[in-house]
Every structure is written in C-alpha cells, then in structure tokens.
C-alpha cells in the first residue's frame, strides 16, 4: 500500500470516528448540563479540520517531480505540519486561558454541577482518542509523515483535554469545582509543549537542517568502504521534508581514467541510496587524491 492510500485510510477512519465522538460528547454535555463536555465536543470537531489539512499535506508531498518542482514536493508536508502545530498551540492556549479566567473570577458557586452522563462520555472520549492517536502515529511512522504525526498528537491533545474534563467533572460533582480549571491549565501546558516541538521540527526541515551526527557517520562509513575511494573531502546532508539529500566529494586515484572514476562515483551513489531508504538523491563529485589532505578517516 502506497503512502497516499495509507494516509487516505487513516484520515477516513479518524474523520468518521471524530464525528461520532463529537456527537456523543455534545449530547452528553447537553443532557448532563456540562459546559466542559460541550467545549470538548467542539474541540473534537476541530480535529476533523486538522486531519483534512494533514491529508492534503501528505498527498501533495507525494506527488512526482514536475517541471516546476524538480526537487519534488516534500516540503508541502512540512508546511502542513506548521499549520497543524499552530492549531494545536491555539487549542492549548484557549483551554489554559479559559481555566485561568475561571480561577481569577472566583465565582465557583455559580457554576452548575454536571451529571454522571458527562463522566461516561469523558471516559469514552479518552479511550477513543487514545486509540486514534495510536492508530495514526503508527501510520505516520510507517510512511515517515510529519503531518500525520502532528495530527496524531492532536488526537492525544483531545484525549488529554478529556482527562481534564473527567477529573474536573468528577471533582465538581464532589464539590471541588476549582479543580476543573486547574486540570485544564496543566493539560494546556502539555498541549502547547507538543505544538512547539512539532513546529520546530517542521521548520528545521524547511531550512535544510543537516542529519544527526549518527546518520552522517553511517553514511561516511558506507562511502569510505567502497573500493576506489581513497578519502572524503566533504560530506553534506540536508533534510528536505521527509527525505534526505546527500552531497559528497570523494578522493580517487588521479591517474585513473574518467570512466574509471565515474564508475567509482556511480557505485558510491547507488550504495548510499540503497543503504539509506530516506535518501532521495546522492550527488557524488570526484577529486584527485592528494595524500594527507583527504586520507581515509
């Protein structure tokens, strides 16, 4: 199954699940007189929008190269991840702000006490959203999709908000109404933290950040072991969306013919792209060997 089909399947499942869950939450909130549960229902509906954004990002990023985009479309997925991170941050900020306002107002006696039905809906929401998170994050890792990963964390943020709603509703029924707001603020901080991490991860990939040192060292070892490579003059990597580009300058015997050194470069190119599936393209330049300047490392 290709990446688009996997993303489509995940998106359809989560959109249907979120729609059903939102209806359950809204009805429970309405009949159990729980504003927290109604707000949670609206939060769940917002997940449908983020899933659609993630799907669009994945579909565009998997388009084949064209005359206008010779290096592909992978960065469109990073743009989708940035948008999702912003939505996630706004969601967390609003949850936290609402909790802070309630604490500042201090009018806890005016708050209505929700019914038990709201507790049941919160438990269903926690289980449902955590299952959606696990389902989506597995797919995101399988196709290496940052947009789906961001969408998965949006599902978990909803599960966290439902946990806050559950605790708040339970303690509200017990008479400790302020705990609802305290739980909301803690959850909001966690949601915003995840949003910031997703945002910076996506922006790193938009500005050609290098691979981590471990990956670079593995690439270096593969290159230097290739027959005919006498040294590595330069090795650069850049993360391009979900893919990696490698530019390497190798040293070879300057007395060899052009065809011979070209064959060495071609073998290095093929070996890198075969050993590292995330490498979309490896560019190899050959320099004449000059002794200590580029001896094998």
PyMOL commands that set and color helices and strands:
alter all, ss='L'
color gray80, all
select helices_A, chain A and resi 3-31+35-61+75-105+108-110+116-143+146-174+178-206+213-224+258-275+291-294
alter helices_A, ss='H'
color red, helices_A
select strands_A, chain A and resi 231-240+243-252+279-288
alter strands_A, ss='S'
color yellow, strands_A
deselect
rebuild
show_as cartoon
